[in-house]
Amino acid sequence: MIQSNALPYFLQAKDLSYSYHTLSGEIPALSNISFSLNSGDFLAIIGPSGCGKSTLLNIIAGLLEPDSGTLITENDNPLKIGYMLQHDHLLNWKTIEKNVALGPIIQKKYTKEIEDKLDSLLSKYGLYEFKYKKPSELSGGMRQRAALIRTLALDPDLLLLDEPFSALDYQTRLSVSADISKIIKENHKTAILVTHNLSEAISMANKIMVLSPRPATIKRNIPIHLTVEDSSPLGYRNAKEFNDYFNLLWEDLCNA
């Protein structure tokens, strides 16, 4: 349950626990997860496969109700959530223009102002000339950029990214993760990324949460500070601190 309160945080999770209930019994997924986010934070969540990372995102999104614990916001109104999944889920029978406008159209909020905003985003991120193309005519990286623009169309307060680059080849993944990180920062969004890619987590996030095997508890919270002139995800990989963070995270996962 998301509650409202006057907090110094954008979002605070307090003692979240969740179990799946099956015919064979109860399967604990999360145990007493607590963390806080400031506005503009980019949190990456890593941990062993099946430990409950996506379950945590689904609770934050309001798709699952925790067994115990609360989510508290600093505002009186519930957060508007944008959710970007592993696959872009663009509709192949609609143009890119119609795909990115899908949310406002469904909610009957499509205005000239939103149309201009989407055209500006398509232009800024190299998709305007493809606005009348179908998704099947675009590369995987272009489709993911379109999917993020669609997610931004309703101006969400919080972006949830569940392994959005895992279906891409390595070179495209590097490029698209850099593009999407830039889009999120330029639009001053708060974001939570679930990923198995340690380099991705270090180069995109300003804080990383390491989860234990199921039922997940928090093993470590790591603030990320990289000193390098090129403040892009690709540039951050050349920071002198990068390997130290990588080795620390790798050790945590190996000793999970």
PyMOL commands that set and color helices and strands:
alter all, ss='L'
color gray80, all
select helices_A, chain A and resi 53-60+96-100+102-106+112-124+128-130+135-137+140-152+170-186+198-204+233-236+242-254
alter helices_A, ss='H'
color red, helices_A
select strands_A, chain A and resi 2-4+11-22+25-37+42-46+68-73+81-84+158-162+190-194+207-211+218-223
alter strands_A, ss='S'
color yellow, strands_A
deselect
rebuild
show_as cartoon
